[in-house]
């Protein structure tokens, strides 16, 4: 009996000593949780993260930090996060571009959105906004297309993500307009390129773009998809503008490295869901022209897999290549 008791105590001690073991979930979190954003500060995903994480911290008392690791359309942050300890202290704020689209266009991607990570919560989904300089003569998408065809040497666009590139290249494919991509690290940079007149247009996420439209710095010509944005009620959808196939819609969500213990995954999903359900967070997200919330867990994973398939079909049909 004494030997049996000793063995039980020894096994218990060893279990408690294993990093990430289930019993440790009872004390989680006991140090800083890092939320990694793959784009520069001020971009859409950065704004989403800070809004939700602030409420998450207030609700749980956890110590958090939002850390920006921009570059390669978010893939640098994703690769980094995928190789961090699966202990719940590294949470990736993943966007469509670095997850679904990257998996669809890069055969040698160093991580898998659904195998290297466990999807937690979708933060929001949203259309994109096509904008030009406020003083540009084009007042509609058709006028922009005509102007670009008449001035091919001045037809360029800013893009900080493959998702924006695909939307822009789809517009080119469906209209025959020219356009050379100019890469940036974040939406702020690409929109400022348009404000300054150095870029003809950009198709970008709403949060950092809409304030510039409302402030008179940019002119919005359309939002992707078939419905208008509540934040831009006077701006037509791409379907209304005559280009229904330019319907790219994106999302942003929370992920943890594969292997993270189930109890920690459940706790994060629950608390992030509580933060997302907060009326102030909901209102803040809606002000950025996005639809708050979305699928969690397995349903989120299935959405990602479906996106990978559909984006892959678009890339193949348009014969797009990415470096």
VEXLOSE-640042 format. One record per residue: residue number from 1; residue in one letter; x, y, z of N, C-alpha, C in turn. Coordinates in steps of 0.02 Angstrom, whole numbers, padded with zeros to 5 digits, always signed. Layout:
<pts>
- NUM,A,X,Y,Z,X,Y,Z,X,Y,Z
...
</pts>
This chain:
<pts>
- 1,X,+00041,-00060,+00000,+00000,+00000,+00000,+00043,+00063,+00000
- 2,X,+00098,+00059,+00040,+00142,+00117,+00042,+00175,+00129,-00026
- 3,X,+00193,+00074,-00060,+00225,+00080,-00126,+00175,+00108,-00176
- 4,X,+00112,+00082,-00171,+00060,+00107,-00217,+00048,+00181,-00206
- 5,X,+00045,+00202,-00144,+00033,+00273,-00129,+00090,+00316,-00154
- 6,X,+00152,+00290,-00147,+00210,+00327,-00171,+00207,+00337,-00247
- 7,X,+00186,+00283,-00283,+00182,+00287,-00355,+00130,+00338,-00377
- 8,X,+00071,+00337,-00343,+00019,+00385,-00360,+00042,+00456,-00350
- 9,X,+00076,+00469,-00294,+00103,+00536,-00281,+00154,+00557,-00333
- 10,X,+00197,+00508,-00351,+00249,+00523,-00401,+00218,+00540,-00468
- 11,X,+00168,+00500,-00490,+00136,+00513,-00554,+00100,+00581,-00554
- 12,X,+00068,+00597,-00498,+00034,+00662,-00492,+00084,+00719,-00498
- 13,X,+00141,+00712,-00464,+00192,+00765,-00467,+00219,+00773,-00537
- 14,X,+00230,+00716,-00571,+00256,+00720,-00639,+00205,+00753,-00686
- 15,X,+00141,+00737,-00677,+00089,+00767,-00719,+00086,+00842,-00710
- 16,X,+00089,+00864,-00648,+00087,+00935,-00634,+00148,+00971,-00661
- 17,X,+00203,+00935,-00669,+00265,+00966,-00692,+00267,+00972,-00768
- 18,X,+00222,+00938,-00803,+00223,+00940,-00876,+00191,+01005,-00900
- 19,X,+00227,+01045,-00940,+00199,+01108,-00965,+00136,+01095,-01006
- 20,X,+00084,+01133,-00993,+00023,+01126,-01032,-00020,+01068,-01012
- 21,X,-00002,+01030,-00959,-00044,+00975,-00938,-00111,+01001,-00915
- 22,X,-00162,+00959,-00920,-00230,+00981,-00906,-00239,+01012,-00837
- 23,X,-00210,+00984,-00783,-00220,+01016,-00718,-00198,+01089,-00717
- 24,X,-00150,+01107,-00759,-00126,+01176,-00760,-00178,+01225,-00784
- 25,X,-00230,+01199,-00819,-00282,+01243,-00845,-00320,+01278,-00789
- 26,X,-00319,+01247,-00730,-00354,+01277,-00674,-00324,+01343,-00652
- 27,X,-00260,+01353,-00664,-00226,+01415,-00645,-00216,+01461,-00704
- 28,X,-00238,+01440,-00763,-00229,+01481,-00823,-00278,+01539,-00823
- 29,X,-00254,+01599,-00841,-00185,+01617,-00856,-00150,+01645,-00794
- 30,X,-00087,+01629,-00787,-00050,+01656,-00730,+00009,+01700,-00752
- 31,X,+00015,+01712,-00817,+00062,+01763,-00841,+00037,+01792,-00907
- 32,X,+00075,+01834,-00938,+00052,+01874,-00995,+00031,+01831,-01055
- 33,X,-00028,+01847,-01083,-00051,+01816,-01145,-00035,+01864,-01202
- 34,X,+00001,+01840,-01251,+00018,+01882,-01309,-00031,+01869,-01366
- 35,X,-00060,+01922,-01392,-00103,+01918,-01450,-00064,+01946,-01509
- 36,X,-00046,+01904,-01556,-00003,+01923,-01612,-00044,+01945,-01672
- 37,X,-00029,+02004,-01698,-00062,+02031,-01757,-00010,+02035,-01813
- 38,X,-00027,+02008,-01870,+00021,+02004,-01925,+00026,+02065,-01969
- 39,X,-00002,+02121,-01946,-00002,+02182,-01985,+00017,+02241,-01941
- 40,X,+00033,+02297,-01972,+00056,+02355,-01934,+00000,+02383,-01891
- 41,X,+00019,+02419,-01839,-00030,+02451,-01794,-00073,+02499,-01834
- 42,X,-00138,+02500,-01817,-00184,+02545,-01850,-00224,+02512,-01905
- 43,X,-00204,+02452,-01928,-00241,+02416,-01978,-00304,+02384,-01949
- 44,X,-00346,+02356,-01992,-00408,+02327,-01970,-00401,+02273,-01917
- 45,X,-00357,+02224,-01929,-00349,+02170,-01882,-00320,+02194,-01815
- 46,X,-00278,+02244,-01818,-00250,+02273,-01757,-00305,+02307,-01716
- 47,X,-00349,+02343,-01750,-00404,+02378,-01716,-00452,+02327,-01685
- 48,X,-00469,+02275,-01724,-00513,+02222,-01698,-00484,+02193,-01634
- 49,X,-00420,+02173,-01638,-00387,+02140,-01582,-00388,+02183,-01520
- 50,X,-00369,+02245,-01526,-00365,+02289,-01467,-00433,+02300,-01436
- 51,X,-00485,+02305,-01477,-00552,+02315,-01450,-00575,+02255,-01410
- 52,X,-00566,+02195,-01437,-00589,+02134,-01403,-00544,+02116,-01345
- 53,X,-00478,+02121,-01354,-00431,+02102,-01301,-00438,+02148,-01240
- 54,X,-00452,+02211,-01251,-00463,+02257,-01194,-00521,+02233,-01151
- 55,X,-00575,+02212,-01182,-00633,+02187,-01144,-00617,+02119,-01113
- 56,X,-00582,+02077,-01149,-00561,+02012,-01123,-00520,+02021,-01060
- 57,X,-00473,+02068,-01060,-00431,+02081,-01002,-00473,+02108,-00944
- 58,X,-00520,+02152,-00959,-00562,+02181,-00906,-00606,+02127,-00875
- 59,X,-00631,+02081,-00915,-00675,+02029,-00890,-00638,+01977,-00848
- 60,X,-00578,+01959,-00869,-00542,+01903,-00839,-00489,+01923,-00789
- 61,X,-00466,+01986,-00793,-00410,+02006,-00751,-00343,+01983,-00777
- 62,X,-00343,+01951,-00836,-00281,+01926,-00865,-00238,+01984,-00889
- 63,X,-00172,+01973,-00888,-00126,+02023,-00915,-00115,+02006,-00989
- 64,X,-00126,+02053,-01032,-00121,+02040,-01104,-00078,+02093,-01138
- 65,X,-00054,+02075,-01197,-00018,+02123,-01238,-00034,+02108,-01311
- 66,X,-00049,+02159,-01350,-00058,+02151,-01422,+00008,+02168,-01456
- 67,X,+00036,+02119,-01489,+00103,+02126,-01519,+00097,+02123,-01595
- 68,X,+00124,+02173,-01629,+00121,+02176,-01702,+00185,+02145,-01732
- 69,X,+00174,+02097,-01778,+00230,+02067,-01815,+00212,+02071,-01889
- 70,X,+00217,+02130,-01919,+00196,+02139,-01988,+00245,+02109,-02038
- 71,X,+00219,+02095,-02097,+00262,+02072,-02152,+00233,+02011,-02186
- 72,X,+00246,+02007,-02252,+00225,+01949,-02293,+00150,+01936,-02288
- 73,X,+00110,+01988,-02286,+00038,+01980,-02284,+00014,+01942,-02223
- 74,X,+00050,+01949,-02167,+00029,+01916,-02106,+00061,+01848,-02095
- 75,X,+00096,+01822,-02145,+00123,+01754,-02140,+00181,+01749,-02091
- 76,X,+00218,+01803,-02081,+00273,+01801,-02033,+00245,+01788,-01963
- 77,X,+00192,+01822,-01945,+00162,+01812,-01880,+00132,+01743,-01873
- 78,X,+00101,+01718,-01926,+00071,+01651,-01924,+00124,+01597,-01915
- 79,X,+00178,+01603,-01952,+00232,+01554,-01946,+00262,+01556,-01876
- 80,X,+00271,+01616,-01850,+00299,+01623,-01782,+00252,+01592,-01731
- 81,X,+00188,+01608,-01736,+00139,+01583,-01687,+00134,+01507,-01689
- 82,X,+00138,+01479,-01750,+00131,+01407,-01757,+00186,+01368,-01721
- 83,X,+00243,+01401,-01710,+00299,+01367,-01679,+00310,+01388,-01606
- 84,X,+00260,+01421,-01577,+00263,+01439,-01506,+00234,+01382,-01463
- 85,X,+00252,+01380,-01399,+00225,+01328,-01355,+00149,+01327,-01356
- 86,X,+00121,+01268,-01357,+00048,+01260,-01358,+00021,+01262,-01286
- 87,X,+00026,+01321,-01256,+00007,+01328,-01186,-00046,+01382,-01173
- 88,X,-00072,+01412,-01227,-00124,+01462,-01219,-00098,+01533,-01208
- 89,X,-00033,+01542,-01208,-00005,+01608,-01195,+00015,+01644,-01259
- 90,X,+00005,+01612,-01316,+00015,+01644,-01380,-00050,+01634,-01420
- 91,X,-00084,+01688,-01436,-00146,+01685,-01474,-00135,+01726,-01538
- 92,X,-00147,+01694,-01594,-00140,+01729,-01658,-00206,+01761,-01678
- 93,X,-00201,+01824,-01699,-00258,+01858,-01729,-00250,+01847,-01804
- 94,X,-00284,+01797,-01830,-00274,+01776,-01899,-00327,+01805,-01945
- 95,X,-00306,+01827,-02004,-00351,+01855,-02053,-00357,+01808,-02112
- 96,X,-00409,+01818,-02152,-00420,+01775,-02211,-00358,+01770,-02254
- 97,X,-00325,+01827,-02265,-00268,+01828,-02310,-00211,+01783,-02289
- 98,X,-00195,+01784,-02225,-00138,+01744,-02201,-00157,+01673,-02185
- 99,X,-00222,+01658,-02184,-00244,+01591,-02168,-00273,+01557,-02230
- 100,X,-00336,+01569,-02247,-00368,+01535,-02304,-00335,+01550,-02371
- 101,X,-00324,+01615,-02385,-00296,+01633,-02449,-00224,+01609,-02456
- 102,X,-00185,+01617,-02403,-00116,+01594,-02405,-00112,+01519,-02419
- 103,X,-00156,+01481,-02387,-00157,+01408,-02398,-00178,+01391,-02470
- 104,X,-00218,+01435,-02501,-00241,+01423,-02569,-00189,+01441,-02621
- 105,X,-00143,+01486,-02605,-00098,+01511,-02658,-00025,+01493,-02647
- 106,X,-00006,+01470,-02587,+00064,+01453,-02574,+00070,+01378,-02559
- 107,X,+00090,+01338,-02608,+00095,+01266,-02596,+00148,+01246,-02545
- 108,X,+00197,+01290,-02534,+00250,+01275,-02486,+00242,+01314,-02421
- 109,X,+00181,+01333,-02405,+00168,+01371,-02343,+00194,+01332,-02283
- 110,X,+00227,+01367,-02238,+00260,+01334,-02181,+00213,+01315,-02125
- 111,X,+00149,+01329,-02132,+00100,+01312,-02081,+00033,+01297,-02115
- 112,X,-00011,+01264,-02080,-00078,+01250,-02105,-00128,+01284,-02059
- 113,X,-00176,+01321,-02088,-00225,+01356,-02046,-00265,+01310,-02000
- 114,X,-00277,+01249,-02023,-00319,+01203,-01984,-00281,+01145,-01952
- 115,X,-00217,+01137,-01969,-00178,+01083,-01938,-00126,+01111,-01889
- 116,X,-00099,+01169,-01905,-00050,+01200,-01860,-00084,+01239,-01805
- 117,X,-00148,+01254,-01814,-00185,+01295,-01766,-00252,+01264,-01747
- 118,X,-00278,+01286,-01691,-00346,+01271,-01671,-00386,+01336,-01676
- 119,X,-00435,+01339,-01720,-00477,+01400,-01725,-00519,+01409,-01662
- 120,X,-00521,+01469,-01636,-00560,+01483,-01575,-00625,+01519,-01594
- 121,X,-00620,+01585,-01604,-00679,+01626,-01618,-00667,+01669,-01680
- 122,X,-00718,+01675,-01722,-00715,+01726,-01774,-00732,+01792,-01742
- 123,X,-00691,+01843,-01754,-00703,+01909,-01725,-00757,+01945,-01764
- 124,X,-00750,+01945,-01830,-00797,+01982,-01872,-00787,+01962,-01945
- 125,X,-00836,+01975,-01986,-00830,+01966,-02058,-00850,+02032,-02091
- 126,X,-00824,+02044,-02150,-00835,+02110,-02180,-00819,+02112,-02254
- 127,X,-00851,+02158,-02290,-00834,+02170,-02360,-00773,+02215,-02364
- 128,X,-00749,+02227,-02424,-00694,+02274,-02434,-00721,+02336,-02469
- 129,X,-00681,+02389,-02467,-00702,+02453,-02496,-00653,+02475,-02550
- 130,X,-00680,+02491,-02608,-00640,+02517,-02664,-00638,+02593,-02658
- 131,X,-00578,+02622,-02651,-00572,+02694,-02644,-00521,+02723,-02693
- 132,X,-00532,+02786,-02710,-00486,+02824,-02753,-00474,+02891,-02718
- 133,X,-00426,+02932,-02742,-00415,+02998,-02712,-00480,+03039,-02714
- 134,X,-00490,+03080,-02664,-00552,+03119,-02660,-00561,+03166,-02719
- 135,X,-00506,+03188,-02749,-00511,+03235,-02805,-00505,+03202,-02873
- 136,X,-00508,+03135,-02875,-00502,+03100,-02939,-00566,+03109,-02980
- 137,X,-00560,+03114,-03046,-00619,+03125,-03088,-00669,+03067,-03089
- 138,X,-00646,+03005,-03073,-00690,+02947,-03075,-00740,+02949,-03017
- 139,X,-00805,+02946,-03035,-00857,+02948,-02984,-00892,+02880,-02976
- 140,X,-00872,+02831,-03017,-00902,+02765,-03014,-00849,+02713,-03033
- 141,X,-00866,+02650,-03022,-00818,+02597,-03041,-00808,+02597,-03116
- 142,X,-00861,+02604,-03154,-00855,+02604,-03227,-00812,+02662,-03251
- 143,X,-00818,+02720,-03219,-00776,+02777,-03238,-00703,+02765,-03220
- 144,X,-00692,+02730,-03163,-00623,+02712,-03144,-00593,+02666,-03195
- 145,X,-00631,+02616,-03216,-00606,+02568,-03266,-00588,+02604,-03330
- 146,X,-00631,+02649,-03352,-00618,+02686,-03414,-00556,+02730,-03407
- 147,X,-00549,+02763,-03349,-00491,+02807,-03338,-00427,+02767,-03338
- 148,X,-00427,+02709,-03305,-00367,+02667,-03302,-00347,+02642,-03372
- 149,X,-00397,+02625,-03412,-00382,+02603,-03480,-00353,+02660,-03522
- 150,X,-00374,+02721,-03508,-00349,+02779,-03546,-00282,+02803,-03520
- 151,X,-00264,+02784,-03458,-00201,+02805,-03428,-00165,+02745,-03397
- 152,X,-00147,+02695,-03437,-00117,+02634,-03410,-00052,+02645,-03372
- 153,X,-00016,+02699,-03390,+00048,+02713,-03356,+00037,+02739,-03286
- 154,X,-00025,+02760,-03270,-00041,+02786,-03203,-00088,+02740,-03164
- 155,X,-00100,+02681,-03193,-00146,+02633,-03161,-00107,+02587,-03114
- 156,X,-00111,+02602,-03050,-00080,+02558,-03000,-00126,+02555,-02939
- 157,X,-00113,+02508,-02896,-00154,+02502,-02836,-00111,+02479,-02777
- 158,X,-00131,+02500,-02717,-00096,+02480,-02657,-00128,+02418,-02627
- 159,X,-00086,+02374,-02600,-00112,+02314,-02568,-00065,+02292,-02512
- 160,X,-00094,+02275,-02455,-00053,+02251,-02399,-00067,+02178,-02383
- 161,X,-00105,+02144,-02425,-00122,+02075,-02412,-00142,+02040,-02477
- 162,X,-00128,+01974,-02483,-00151,+01937,-02542,-00227,+01942,-02551
- 163,X,-00264,+01949,-02496,-00337,+01953,-02501,-00357,+02016,-02539
- 164,X,-00323,+02072,-02526,-00337,+02134,-02562,-00314,+02128,-02635
- 165,X,-00258,+02093,-02644,-00232,+02084,-02711,-00280,+02043,-02753
- 166,X,-00307,+01989,-02724,-00354,+01947,-02760,-00417,+01986,-02779
- 167,X,-00442,+02027,-02733,-00501,+02069,-02749,-00485,+02117,-02806
- 168,X,-00426,+02148,-02803,-00407,+02196,-02855,-00395,+02163,-02922
- 169,X,-00363,+02105,-02920,-00350,+02068,-02982,-00414,+02040,-03011
- 170,X,-00462,+02023,-02968,-00527,+02000,-02993,-00561,+02057,-03030
- 171,X,-00557,+02118,-03003,-00585,+02176,-03037,-00553,+02186,-03105
- 172,X,-00487,+02179,-03107,-00451,+02185,-03171,-00473,+02131,-03220
- 173,X,-00480,+02070,-03194,-00498,+02013,-03237,-00568,+02023,-03266
- 174,X,-00614,+02048,-03226,-00683,+02055,-03249,-00695,+02117,-03292
- 175,X,-00648,+02166,-03290,-00658,+02228,-03327,-00608,+02239,-03383
- 176,X,-00552,+02205,-03380,-00499,+02216,-03429,-00457,+02277,-03414
- 177,X,-00466,+02308,-03355,-00427,+02367,-03338,-00356,+02348,-03318
- 178,X,-00308,+02392,-03330,-00239,+02379,-03309,-00231,+02398,-03236
- 179,X,-00175,+02379,-03206,-00161,+02397,-03137,-00101,+02359,-03110
- 180,X,-00052,+02395,-03085,+00008,+02365,-03057,+00004,+02370,-02981
- 181,X,+00017,+02315,-02948,+00013,+02313,-02874,+00075,+02345,-02842
- 182,X,+00063,+02385,-02790,+00117,+02413,-02749,+00107,+02385,-02679
- 183,X,+00154,+02345,-02654,+00144,+02312,-02589,+00159,+02358,-02530
- 184,X,+00120,+02350,-02477,+00129,+02387,-02415,+00122,+02339,-02356
- 185,X,+00143,+02361,-02297,+00140,+02319,-02238,+00072,+02323,-02202
- 186,X,+00034,+02376,-02216,-00031,+02383,-02183,-00077,+02427,-02223
- 187,X,-00142,+02423,-02206,-00192,+02462,-02243,-00180,+02537,-02237
- 188,X,-00157,+02560,-02178,-00143,+02631,-02170,-00096,+02656,-02224
- 189,X,-00045,+02617,-02239,+00004,+02638,-02289,-00026,+02639,-02359
- 190,X,-00066,+02588,-02375,-00095,+02585,-02443,-00147,+02640,-02453
- 191,X,-00186,+02655,-02401,-00236,+02709,-02409,-00202,+02777,-02413
- 192,X,-00149,+02787,-02376,-00113,+02850,-02379,-00081,+02860,-02448
- 193,X,-00062,+02804,-02479,-00035,+02808,-02548,-00089,+02834,-02595
- 194,X,-00152,+02814,-02584,-00207,+02839,-02625,-00222,+02912,-02608
- 195,X,-00223,+02928,-02543,-00236,+02997,-02523,-00187,+03045,-02556
- 196,X,-00124,+03024,-02560,-00072,+03067,-02589,-00075,+03068,-02665
- 197,X,-00113,+03024,-02695,-00118,+03022,-02768,-00065,+02980,-02801
- 198,X,-00022,+02947,-02761,+00030,+02905,-02790,+00002,+02837,-02812
- 199,X,-00054,+02817,-02782,-00088,+02756,-02802,-00156,+02775,-02831
- 200,X,-00177,+02743,-02884,-00242,+02757,-02914,-00299,+02734,-02869
- 201,X,-00293,+02675,-02842,-00346,+02649,-02799,-00319,+02596,-02752
- 202,X,-00360,+02578,-02704,-00347,+02519,-02663,-00414,+02489,-02645
- 203,X,-00415,+02424,-02638,-00474,+02388,-02612,-00451,+02362,-02544
- 204,X,-00479,+02390,-02492,-00453,+02377,-02425,-00508,+02365,-02374
- 205,X,-00489,+02346,-02314,-00537,+02335,-02260,-00564,+02401,-02235
- 206,X,-00625,+02398,-02209,-00661,+02458,-02190,-00634,+02497,-02130
- 207,X,-00614,+02464,-02075,-00596,+02501,-02014,-00548,+02560,-02023
- 208,X,-00491,+02551,-02058,-00448,+02609,-02066,-00465,+02651,-02127
- 209,X,-00509,+02626,-02170,-00524,+02659,-02233,-00585,+02705,-02228
- 210,X,-00637,+02682,-02196,-00700,+02720,-02192,-00691,+02789,-02159
- 211,X,-00652,+02795,-02105,-00642,+02862,-02076,-00612,+02911,-02126
- 212,X,-00569,+02887,-02171,-00540,+02931,-02221,-00591,+02951,-02274
- 213,X,-00638,+02905,-02287,-00693,+02921,-02334,-00738,+02974,-02302
- 214,X,-00757,+02963,-02240,-00802,+03010,-02206,-00768,+03077,-02194
- 215,X,-00701,+03076,-02189,-00664,+03137,-02179,-00648,+03175,-02243
- 216,X,-00670,+03147,-02299,-00660,+03182,-02363,-00591,+03172,-02394
- 217,X,-00551,+03126,-02366,-00484,+03114,-02394,-00486,+03064,-02452
- 218,X,-00535,+03020,-02452,-00542,+02969,-02504,-00614,+02969,-02529
- 219,X,-00624,+02944,-02590,-00691,+02935,-02617,-00703,+02859,-02625
- 220,X,-00756,+02835,-02594,-00774,+02764,-02600,-00818,+02754,-02662
- 221,X,-00799,+02707,-02704,-00837,+02694,-02765,-00883,+02634,-02758
- 222,X,-00864,+02586,-02715,-00905,+02526,-02707,-00879,+02485,-02648
- 223,X,-00923,+02442,-02623,-00901,+02391,-02574,-00911,+02324,-02606
- 224,X,-00866,+02277,-02592,-00871,+02211,-02623,-00933,+02174,-02600
- 225,X,-00958,+02131,-02643,-01017,+02091,-02626,-01081,+02119,-02655
- 226,X,-01137,+02096,-02628,-01202,+02114,-02655,-01242,+02162,-02612
- 227,X,-01215,+02179,-02553,-01252,+02223,-02507,-01211,+02285,-02491
- 228,X,-01245,+02340,-02479,-01212,+02402,-02458,-01190,+02396,-02385
- 229,X,-01142,+02437,-02367,-01119,+02440,-02298,-01162,+02490,-02259
- 230,X,-01183,+02471,-02199,-01222,+02518,-02158,-01184,+02583,-02143
- 231,X,-01117,+02578,-02142,-01076,+02637,-02129,-01066,+02680,-02190
- 232,X,-01080,+02653,-02249,-01074,+02691,-02311,-01138,+02680,-02352
- 233,X,-01194,+02702,-02327,-01258,+02688,-02359,-01266,+02716,-02429
- 234,X,-01228,+02767,-02446,-01233,+02798,-02512,-01185,+02768,-02563
- 235,X,-01145,+02719,-02541,-01096,+02688,-02585,-01125,+02622,-02611
- 236,X,-01127,+02613,-02677,-01157,+02552,-02704,-01114,+02490,-02691
- 237,X,-01147,+02432,-02693,-01110,+02369,-02690,-01080,+02356,-02759
- 238,X,-01033,+02310,-02762,-01005,+02293,-02828,-01058,+02264,-02874
- 239,X,-01106,+02228,-02845,-01160,+02201,-02886,-01199,+02258,-02917
- 240,X,-01214,+02308,-02877,-01251,+02366,-02903,-01210,+02404,-02955
- 241,X,-01145,+02404,-02945,-01100,+02440,-02991,-01091,+02403,-03057
- 242,X,-01116,+02341,-03060,-01111,+02303,-03122,-01058,+02249,-03122
- 243,X,-01028,+02236,-03063,-00975,+02185,-03059,-00988,+02137,-03001
- 244,X,-01039,+02094,-03008,-01058,+02048,-02954,-01005,+01998,-02935
- 245,X,-00958,+01984,-02980,-00907,+01934,-02966,-00851,+01960,-02920
- 246,X,-00850,+02026,-02910,-00801,+02055,-02864,-00834,+02055,-02795
- 247,X,-00834,+01997,-02764,-00874,+01987,-02703,-00833,+01962,-02643
- 248,X,-00768,+01976,-02644,-00725,+01954,-02589,-00749,+01982,-02522
- 249,X,-00760,+01936,-02475,-00776,+01956,-02406,-00727,+01921,-02360
- 250,X,-00704,+01957,-02311,-00651,+01931,-02267,-00675,+01923,-02196
- 251,X,-00633,+01892,-02156,-00646,+01885,-02085,-00581,+01889,-02046
- 252,X,-00588,+01896,-01982,-00531,+01895,-01936,-00550,+01852,-01876
- 253,X,-00502,+01817,-01848,-00519,+01773,-01792,-00460,+01757,-01748
- 254,X,-00474,+01722,-01693,-00422,+01703,-01644,-00404,+01630,-01654
- 255,X,-00339,+01615,-01647,-00313,+01547,-01655,-00259,+01534,-01601
- 256,X,-00251,+01471,-01582,-00196,+01451,-01539,-00159,+01393,-01573
- 257,X,-00095,+01383,-01557,-00058,+01328,-01587,-00091,+01260,-01574
- 258,X,-00086,+01216,-01623,-00113,+01148,-01615,-00080,+01115,-01555
- 259,X,-00118,+01076,-01520,-00092,+01043,-01460,-00107,+01079,-01396
- 260,X,-00135,+01139,-01400,-00154,+01175,-01340,-00207,+01134,-01302
- 261,X,-00199,+01124,-01237,-00245,+01082,-01199,-00318,+01104,-01206
- 262,X,-00363,+01054,-01209,-00434,+01066,-01218,-00464,+01115,-01168
- 263,X,-00449,+01108,-01102,-00477,+01154,-01054,-00457,+01227,-01066
- 264,X,-00396,+01237,-01089,-00373,+01306,-01104,-00408,+01332,-01166
- 265,X,-00415,+01289,-01217,-00451,+01308,-01278,-00522,+01328,-01260
- 266,X,-00554,+01288,-01218,-00623,+01302,-01198,-00628,+01367,-01159
- 267,X,-00580,+01379,-01115,-00582,+01440,-01075,-00572,+01502,-01119
- 268,X,-00524,+01498,-01165,-00512,+01554,-01210,-00573,+01567,-01254
- 269,X,-00600,+01514,-01282,-00658,+01521,-01326,-00717,+01553,-01289
- 270,X,-00728,+01531,-01227,-00783,+01557,-01187,-00772,+01631,-01170
- 271,X,-00712,+01648,-01147,-00700,+01717,-01125,-00695,+01765,-01184
- 272,X,-00666,+01742,-01239,-00664,+01785,-01299,-00735,+01795,-01326
- 273,X,-00775,+01742,-01322,-00845,+01747,-01342,-00883,+01796,-01299
- 274,X,-00869,+01796,-01233,-00902,+01842,-01188,-00882,+01914,-01205
- 275,X,-00818,+01924,-01220,-00795,+01991,-01239,-00828,+02014,-01304
- 276,X,-00833,+01968,-01352,-00863,+01985,-01416,-00938,+02001,-01410
- 277,X,-00970,+01970,-01360,-01042,+01981,-01351,-01058,+02046,-01313
- 278,X,-01007,+02078,-01286,-01018,+02140,-01248,-01048,+02194,-01294
- 279,X,-01100,+02228,-01272,-01133,+02278,-01314,-01086,+02332,-01340
- 280,X,-01039,+02354,-01298,-00993,+02406,-01319,-00945,+02380,-01373
- 281,X,-00923,+02318,-01365,-00879,+02288,-01416,-00918,+02279,-01481
- 282,X,-00980,+02255,-01476,-01022,+02246,-01535,-01031,+02313,-01571
- 283,X,-01045,+02365,-01533,-01055,+02431,-01563,-00991,+02457,-01595
- 284,X,-00935,+02445,-01561,-00871,+02467,-01587,-00854,+02432,-01653
- 285,X,-00868,+02368,-01657,-00855,+02331,-01718,-00901,+02353,-01774
- 286,X,-00964,+02363,-01759,-01011,+02385,-01810,-00994,+02453,-01839
- 287,X,-00964,+02496,-01797,-00944,+02562,-01821,-00888,+02556,-01873
- 288,X,-00854,+02499,-01873,-00800,+02488,-01922,-00824,+02449,-01982
- 289,X,-00891,+02449,-01991,-00921,+02419,-02051,-00909,+02344,-02056
- 290,X,-00911,+02310,-01999,-00904,+02237,-01999,-00963,+02206,-01962
- 291,X,-00973,+02142,-01974,-01024,+02104,-01938,-00990,+02067,-01881
- 292,X,-01004,+02084,-01819,-00970,+02053,-01762,-00984,+01979,-01755
- 293,X,-00935,+01943,-01727,-00944,+01872,-01712,-00943,+01827,-01772
- 294,X,-00965,+01765,-01762,-00963,+01715,-01814,-00953,+01646,-01784
- 295,X,-00937,+01598,-01826,-00929,+01529,-01800,-00869,+01521,-01754
- 296,X,-00872,+01470,-01712,-00817,+01454,-01667,-00797,+01381,-01677
- 297,X,-00738,+01364,-01652,-00717,+01294,-01651,-00722,+01258,-01717
- 298,X,-00756,+01201,-01717,-00760,+01157,-01776,-00795,+01192,-01834
- 299,X,-00848,+01231,-01820,-00883,+01266,-01873,-00838,+01318,-01906
- 300,X,-00796,+01351,-01867,-00748,+01399,-01894,-00698,+01363,-01938
- 301,X,-00675,+01305,-01915,-00628,+01265,-01954,-00657,+01247,-02021
- 302,X,-00720,+01226,-02022,-00753,+01208,-02085,-00759,+01267,-02132
- 303,X,-00772,+01326,-02104,-00776,+01387,-02145,-00708,+01400,-02178
- 304,X,-00654,+01391,-02141,-00587,+01403,-02167,-00572,+01355,-02224
- 305,X,-00589,+01291,-02214,-00576,+01241,-02266,-00616,+01256,-02329
- 306,X,-00677,+01280,-02321,-00719,+01297,-02379,-00689,+01357,-02416
- 307,X,-00663,+01406,-02377,-00632,+01465,-02406,-00570,+01446,-02447
- 308,X,-00530,+01401,-02419,-00469,+01380,-02454,-00486,+01352,-02523
- 309,X,-00539,+01312,-02525,-00560,+01282,-02588,-00585,+01335,-02638
- 310,X,-00627,+01381,-02614,-00656,+01431,-02659,-00604,+01480,-02684
- 311,X,-00559,+01502,-02640,-00506,+01548,-02661,-00459,+01515,-02710
- 312,X,-00445,+01451,-02699,-00402,+01414,-02744,-00431,+01411,-02814
- 313,X,-00497,+01404,-02818,-00530,+01402,-02883,-00526,+01469,-02919
- 314,X,-00532,+01524,-02880,-00527,+01591,-02910,-00456,+01604,-02936
- 315,X,-00407,+01587,-02896,-00337,+01597,-02915,-00321,+01558,-02979
- 316,X,-00346,+01497,-02982,-00332,+01455,-03041,-00367,+01484,-03103
- 317,X,-00429,+01506,-03095,-00467,+01532,-03152,-00436,+01598,-03177
- 318,X,-00411,+01638,-03130,-00381,+01702,-03149,-00307,+01696,-03167
- 319,X,-00279,+01637,-03158,-00208,+01624,-03172,-00163,+01672,-03134
- 320,X,-00179,+01680,-03070,-00139,+01724,-03027,-00080,+01687,-02998
- 321,X,-00025,+01722,-02990,+00034,+01694,-02956,+00057,+01743,-02904
- 322,X,+00084,+01717,-02850,+00107,+01758,-02794,+00177,+01736,-02774
- 323,X,+00218,+01784,-02755,+00285,+01768,-02732,+00288,+01771,-02656
</pts>
